Amino acid sequence: MNVYYLAVGITFLIDIILYSVFSVFNKVQPELLGLPFFYWYQILMLVVTTVLMIGASTIKNGEVKGSGNR
């Protein structure tokens, strides 16, 4: 199996699980910098998703660069 597709699949699975637990982050308290928990959880998830997708992209770029050495 292609490592890139596995990494992207795991990334999507993590995101789906973390966004699916709506009852966990559907709260007003605690607040961080004046933002309710719901909003900063969403902002945190954007950062986590970005980091995971950059990681998957890095794996893909490594495969492309490494494929010419055969």
A tleap script that builds the chain and sets N, CA, C and O, in Angstrom:
source leaprc.protein.ff14SB
mol = sequence {
  NMET ASN VAL TYR TYR LEU ALA VAL GLY ILE
  THR PHE LEU ILE ASP ILE ILE LEU TYR SER
  VAL PHE SER VAL PHE ASN LYS VAL GLN PRO
  GLU LEU LEU GLY LEU PRO PHE PHE TYR TRP
  TYR GLN ILE LEU MET LEU VAL VAL THR THR
  VAL LEU MET ILE GLY ALA SER THR ILE LYS
  ASN GLY GLU VAL LYS GLY SER GLY ASN CARG
}
set mol.1.N position { 0.851 -1.187 0.000 }
set mol.1.CA position { 0.000 0.000 0.000 }
set mol.1.C position { 0.889 1.240 0.000 }
set mol.1.O position { 1.950 1.258 0.624 }
set mol.2.N position { 0.455 2.245 -0.687 }
set mol.2.CA position { 1.191 3.490 -0.775 }
set mol.2.C position { 1.168 4.195 0.584 }
set mol.2.O position { 0.103 4.383 1.172 }
set mol.3.N position { 2.338 4.580 1.075 }
set mol.3.CA position { 2.455 5.206 2.392 }
set mol.3.C position { 1.714 6.540 2.436 }
set mol.3.O position { 1.139 6.902 3.462 }
set mol.4.N position { 1.729 7.260 1.332 }
set mol.4.CA position { 1.046 8.559 1.283 }
set mol.4.C position { -0.447 8.394 1.537 }
set mol.4.O position { -1.022 9.130 2.340 }
set mol.5.N position { -1.075 7.445 0.869 }
set mol.5.CA position { -2.513 7.249 1.045 }
set mol.5.C position { -2.834 6.769 2.457 }
set mol.5.O position { -3.877 7.118 3.010 }
set mol.6.N position { -1.956 5.983 3.032 }
set mol.6.CA position { -2.139 5.552 4.410 }
set mol.6.C position { -2.058 6.751 5.354 }
set mol.6.O position { -2.875 6.877 6.265 }
set mol.7.N position { -1.078 7.630 5.143 }
set mol.7.CA position { -0.927 8.818 5.988 }
set mol.7.C position { -2.129 9.748 5.861 }
set mol.7.O position { -2.612 10.278 6.861 }
set mol.8.N position { -2.611 9.947 4.643 }
set mol.8.CA position { -3.785 10.803 4.439 }
set mol.8.C position { -5.017 10.169 5.078 }
set mol.8.O position { -5.824 10.868 5.691 }
set mol.9.N position { -5.167 8.865 4.942 }
set mol.9.CA position { -6.296 8.174 5.558 }
set mol.9.C position { -6.283 8.283 7.070 }
set mol.9.O position { -7.324 8.512 7.686 }
set mol.10.N position { -5.120 8.122 7.671 }
set mol.10.CA position { -5.000 8.261 9.123 }
set mol.10.C position { -5.296 9.695 9.541 }
set mol.10.O position { -5.951 9.929 10.556 }
set mol.11.N position { -4.810 10.656 8.754 }
set mol.11.CA position { -5.081 12.066 9.047 }
set mol.11.C position { -6.577 12.347 9.028 }
set mol.11.O position { -7.099 12.982 9.944 }
set mol.12.N position { -7.269 11.884 7.999 }
set mol.12.CA position { -8.709 12.098 7.927 }
set mol.12.C position { -9.434 11.379 9.058 }
set mol.12.O position { -10.402 11.907 9.605 }
set mol.13.N position { -8.981 10.193 9.412 }
set mol.13.CA position { -9.605 9.446 10.496 }
set mol.13.C position { -9.462 10.187 11.826 }
set mol.13.O position { -10.420 10.278 12.593 }
set mol.14.N position { -8.270 10.713 12.099 }
set mol.14.CA position { -8.054 11.482 13.326 }
set mol.14.C position { -8.961 12.705 13.351 }
set mol.14.O position { -9.589 12.998 14.369 }
set mol.15.N position { -9.029 13.416 12.229 }
set mol.15.CA position { -9.885 14.605 12.168 }
set mol.15.C position { -11.352 14.256 12.371 }
set mol.15.O position { -12.057 14.943 13.110 }
set mol.16.N position { -11.809 13.209 11.731 }
set mol.16.CA position { -13.213 12.813 11.855 }
set mol.16.C position { -13.538 12.454 13.297 }
set mol.16.O position { -14.585 12.847 13.813 }
set mol.17.N position { -12.657 11.717 13.946 }
set mol.17.CA position { -12.894 11.328 15.340 }
set mol.17.C position { -12.912 12.553 16.246 }
set mol.17.O position { -13.800 12.690 17.088 }
set mol.18.N position { -11.928 13.451 16.077 }
set mol.18.CA position { -11.857 14.621 16.955 }
set mol.18.C position { -13.005 15.597 16.723 }
set mol.18.O position { -13.432 16.269 17.663 }
set mol.19.N position { -13.514 15.694 15.502 }
set mol.19.CA position { -14.664 16.556 15.240 }
set mol.19.C position { -15.985 15.869 15.596 }
set mol.19.O position { -16.994 16.552 15.776 }
set mol.20.N position { -16.005 14.547 15.700 }
set mol.20.CA position { -17.245 13.815 15.976 }
set mol.20.C position { -17.677 13.883 17.430 }
set mol.20.O position { -18.854 13.688 17.736 }
set mol.21.N position { -16.762 14.151 18.311 }
set mol.21.CA position { -17.096 14.191 19.734 }
set mol.21.C position { -17.604 15.588 20.094 }
set mol.21.O position { -17.053 16.267 20.961 }
set mol.22.N position { -18.661 15.992 19.409 }
set mol.22.CA position { -19.212 17.342 19.553 }
set mol.22.C position { -19.622 17.642 20.982 }
set mol.22.O position { -19.461 18.772 21.443 }
set mol.23.N position { -20.145 16.662 21.686 }
set mol.23.CA position { -20.603 16.904 23.057 }
set mol.23.C position { -19.447 17.255 23.987 }
set mol.23.O position { -19.664 17.873 25.029 }
set mol.24.N position { -18.235 16.874 23.633 }
set mol.24.CA position { -17.070 17.187 24.466 }
set mol.24.C position { -16.694 18.658 24.350 }
set mol.24.O position { -16.352 19.287 25.351 }
set mol.25.N position { -16.752 19.215 23.143 }
set mol.25.CA position { -16.293 20.592 22.972 }
set mol.25.C position { -17.425 21.596 22.765 }
set mol.25.O position { -17.160 22.754 22.442 }
set mol.26.N position { -18.666 21.185 22.941 }
set mol.26.CA position { -19.801 22.100 22.830 }
set mol.26.C position { -20.070 22.732 24.198 }
set mol.26.O position { -21.100 22.486 24.826 }
set mol.27.N position { -19.113 23.555 24.641 }
set mol.27.CA position { -19.191 24.191 25.953 }
set mol.27.C position { -18.813 25.658 25.824 }
set mol.27.O position { -18.143 26.064 24.875 }
set mol.28.N position { -19.247 26.430 26.783 }
set mol.28.CA position { -18.851 27.835 26.826 }
set mol.28.C position { -17.627 27.995 27.717 }
set mol.28.O position { -16.694 28.719 27.370 }
set mol.29.N position { -17.629 27.327 28.856 }
set mol.29.CA position { -16.509 27.423 29.796 }
set mol.29.C position { -15.552 26.278 29.561 }
set mol.29.O position { -16.038 25.200 29.217 }
set mol.30.N position { -14.300 26.387 29.701 }
set mol.30.CA position { -13.515 27.555 30.083 }
set mol.30.C position { -13.309 28.482 28.891 }
set mol.30.O position { -13.529 28.103 27.741 }
set mol.31.N position { -12.891 29.681 29.190 }
set mol.31.CA position { -12.577 30.649 28.148 }
set mol.31.C position { -11.071 30.814 28.064 }
set mol.31.O position { -10.362 30.706 29.064 }
set mol.32.N position { -10.600 31.074 26.870 }
set mol.32.CA position { -9.181 31.341 26.646 }
set mol.32.C position { -9.093 32.602 25.798 }
set mol.32.O position { -9.563 32.624 24.660 }
set mol.33.N position { -8.502 33.634 26.340 }
set mol.33.CA position { -8.385 34.930 25.665 }
set mol.33.C position { -9.750 35.485 25.264 }
set mol.33.O position { -9.885 36.134 24.227 }
set mol.34.N position { -10.750 35.227 26.088 }
set mol.34.CA position { -12.090 35.738 25.831 }
set mol.34.C position { -12.925 34.888 24.885 }
set mol.34.O position { -14.097 35.192 24.661 }
set mol.35.N position { -12.344 33.827 24.326 }
set mol.35.CA position { -13.080 32.948 23.414 }
set mol.35.C position { -13.612 31.739 24.178 }
set mol.35.O position { -12.884 31.147 24.975 }
set mol.36.N position { -14.866 31.366 23.948 }
set mol.36.CA position { -15.399 30.160 24.579 }
set mol.36.C position { -14.643 28.913 24.104 }
set mol.36.O position { -13.991 28.924 23.060 }
set mol.37.N position { -14.746 27.860 24.879 }
set mol.37.CA position { -14.054 26.600 24.591 }
set mol.37.C position { -14.357 26.101 23.184 }
set mol.37.O position { -13.462 25.618 22.491 }
set mol.38.N position { -15.614 26.214 22.757 }
set mol.38.CA position { -16.009 25.731 21.434 }
set mol.38.C position { -15.157 26.360 20.340 }
set mol.38.O position { -14.688 25.667 19.437 }
set mol.39.N position { -14.956 27.667 20.420 }
set mol.39.CA position { -14.222 28.364 19.361 }
set mol.39.C position { -12.739 28.045 19.382 }
set mol.39.O position { -12.144 27.836 18.325 }
set mol.40.N position { -12.117 28.001 20.573 }
set mol.40.CA position { -10.693 27.714 20.547 }
set mol.40.C position { -10.413 26.249 20.266 }
set mol.40.O position { -9.320 25.916 19.808 }
set mol.41.N position { -11.364 25.364 20.525 }
set mol.41.CA position { -11.201 23.972 20.102 }
set mol.41.C position { -11.201 23.886 18.578 }
set mol.41.O position { -10.407 23.151 17.990 }
set mol.42.N position { -12.100 24.644 17.944 }
set mol.42.CA position { -12.143 24.657 16.478 }
set mol.42.C position { -10.850 25.229 15.899 }
set mol.42.O position { -10.327 24.700 14.918 }
set mol.43.N position { -10.334 26.294 16.489 }
set mol.43.CA position { -9.079 26.889 16.026 }
set mol.43.C position { -7.932 25.905 16.224 }
set mol.43.O position { -7.081 25.758 15.346 }
set mol.44.N position { -7.905 25.235 17.367 }
set mol.44.CA position { -6.873 24.229 17.626 }
set mol.44.C position { -6.949 23.098 16.608 }
set mol.44.O position { -5.920 22.610 16.142 }
set mol.45.N position { -8.166 22.679 16.263 }
set mol.45.CA position { -8.319 21.605 15.284 }
set mol.45.C position { -7.855 22.032 13.895 }
set mol.45.O position { -7.343 21.204 13.142 }
set mol.46.N position { -8.022 23.298 13.543 }
set mol.46.CA position { -7.488 23.783 12.269 }
set mol.46.C position { -5.970 23.656 12.242 }
set mol.46.O position { -5.392 23.261 11.229 }
set mol.47.N position { -5.329 23.990 13.353 }
set mol.47.CA position { -3.868 23.885 13.438 }
set mol.47.C position { -3.437 22.421 13.376 }
set mol.47.O position { -2.491 22.082 12.664 }
set mol.48.N position { -4.130 21.551 14.121 }
set mol.48.CA position { -3.795 20.121 14.123 }
set mol.48.C position { -3.967 19.535 12.723 }
set mol.48.O position { -3.103 18.795 12.253 }
set mol.49.N position { -5.065 19.856 12.060 }
set mol.49.CA position { -5.304 19.360 10.707 }
set mol.49.C position { -4.232 19.841 9.746 }
set mol.49.O position { -3.765 19.077 8.901 }
set mol.50.N position { -3.838 21.105 9.869 }
set mol.50.CA position { -2.789 21.650 9.007 }
set mol.50.C position { -1.476 20.917 9.208 }
set mol.50.O position { -0.806 20.563 8.238 }
set mol.51.N position { -1.103 20.688 10.460 }
set mol.51.CA position { 0.153 19.983 10.747 }
set mol.51.C position { 0.109 18.557 10.208 }
set mol.51.O position { 1.087 18.086 9.629 }
set mol.52.N position { -1.012 17.868 10.391 }
set mol.52.CA position { -1.130 16.498 9.893 }
set mol.52.C position { -1.063 16.445 8.369 }
set mol.52.O position { -0.431 15.551 7.806 }
set mol.53.N position { -1.710 17.395 7.703 }
set mol.53.CA position { -1.675 17.409 6.238 }
set mol.53.C position { -0.292 17.786 5.713 }
set mol.53.O position { 0.131 17.277 4.675 }
set mol.54.N position { 0.414 18.664 6.412 }
set mol.54.CA position { 1.795 18.982 6.023 }
set mol.54.C position { 2.662 17.738 6.163 }
set mol.54.O position { 3.527 17.481 5.326 }
set mol.55.N position { 2.430 16.967 7.222 }
set mol.55.CA position { 3.171 15.720 7.389 }
set mol.55.C position { 2.902 14.737 6.267 }
set mol.55.O position { 3.826 14.111 5.750 }
set mol.56.N position { 1.640 14.598 5.889 }
set mol.56.CA position { 1.298 13.701 4.779 }
set mol.56.C position { 1.896 14.201 3.473 }
set mol.56.O position { 2.354 13.405 2.652 }
set mol.57.N position { 1.896 15.503 3.279 }
set mol.57.CA position { 2.483 16.083 2.069 }
set mol.57.C position { 3.991 15.864 2.035 }
set mol.57.O position { 4.563 15.607 0.975 }
set mol.58.N position { 4.628 15.965 3.187 }
set mol.58.CA position { 6.069 15.723 3.272 }
set mol.58.C position { 6.390 14.280 2.909 }
set mol.58.O position { 7.386 14.011 2.237 }
set mol.59.N position { 5.549 13.353 3.353 }
set mol.59.CA position { 5.738 11.948 2.985 }
set mol.59.C position { 5.613 11.795 1.475 }
set mol.59.O position { 6.407 11.092 0.850 }
set mol.60.N position { 4.617 12.451 0.889 }
set mol.60.CA position { 4.412 12.369 -0.561 }
set mol.60.C position { 5.611 12.946 -1.308 }
set mol.60.O position { 6.077 12.344 -2.275 }
set mol.61.N position { 6.115 14.091 -0.883 }
set mol.61.CA position { 7.270 14.701 -1.539 }
set mol.61.C position { 8.511 13.832 -1.394 }
set mol.61.O position { 9.334 13.773 -2.308 }
set mol.62.N position { 8.655 13.167 -0.275 }
set mol.62.CA position { 9.781 12.255 -0.085 }
set mol.62.C position { 9.702 11.066 -1.016 }
set mol.62.O position { 10.727 10.602 -1.516 }
set mol.63.N position { 8.477 10.554 -1.263 }
set mol.63.CA position { 8.308 9.438 -2.191 }
set mol.63.C position { 8.627 9.858 -3.616 }
set mol.63.O position { 9.260 9.106 -4.358 }
set mol.64.N position { 8.200 11.038 -4.001 }
set mol.64.CA position { 8.438 11.508 -5.369 }
set mol.64.C position { 9.928 11.700 -5.600 }
set mol.64.O position { 10.451 11.293 -6.638 }
set mol.65.N position { 10.616 12.313 -4.651 }
set mol.65.CA position { 12.051 12.532 -4.794 }
set mol.65.C position { 12.817 11.216 -4.742 }
set mol.65.O position { 13.815 11.044 -5.442 }
set mol.66.N position { 12.346 10.289 -3.911 }
set mol.66.CA position { 13.038 9.020 -3.767 }
set mol.66.C position { 12.750 8.031 -4.876 }
set mol.66.O position { 13.489 7.059 -5.032 }
set mol.67.N position { 11.699 8.246 -5.651 }
set mol.67.CA position { 11.320 7.274 -6.676 }
set mol.67.C position { 12.267 7.288 -7.870 }
set mol.67.O position { 12.301 6.313 -8.621 }
set mol.68.N position { 13.028 8.343 -8.071 }
set mol.68.CA position { 13.945 8.414 -9.206 }
set mol.68.C position { 15.254 7.690 -8.973 }
set mol.68.O position { 16.077 7.602 -9.884 }
set mol.69.N position { 15.465 7.174 -7.785 }
set mol.69.CA position { 16.727 6.518 -7.445 }
set mol.69.C position { 16.716 5.027 -7.725 }
set mol.69.O position { 17.655 4.333 -7.336 }
set mol.70.N position { 15.714 4.523 -8.369 }
set mol.70.CA position { 15.625 3.074 -8.593 }
set mol.70.C position { 16.596 2.632 -9.602 }
set mol.70.O position { 16.662 1.443 -9.916 }
savepdb mol mol.pdb
quit
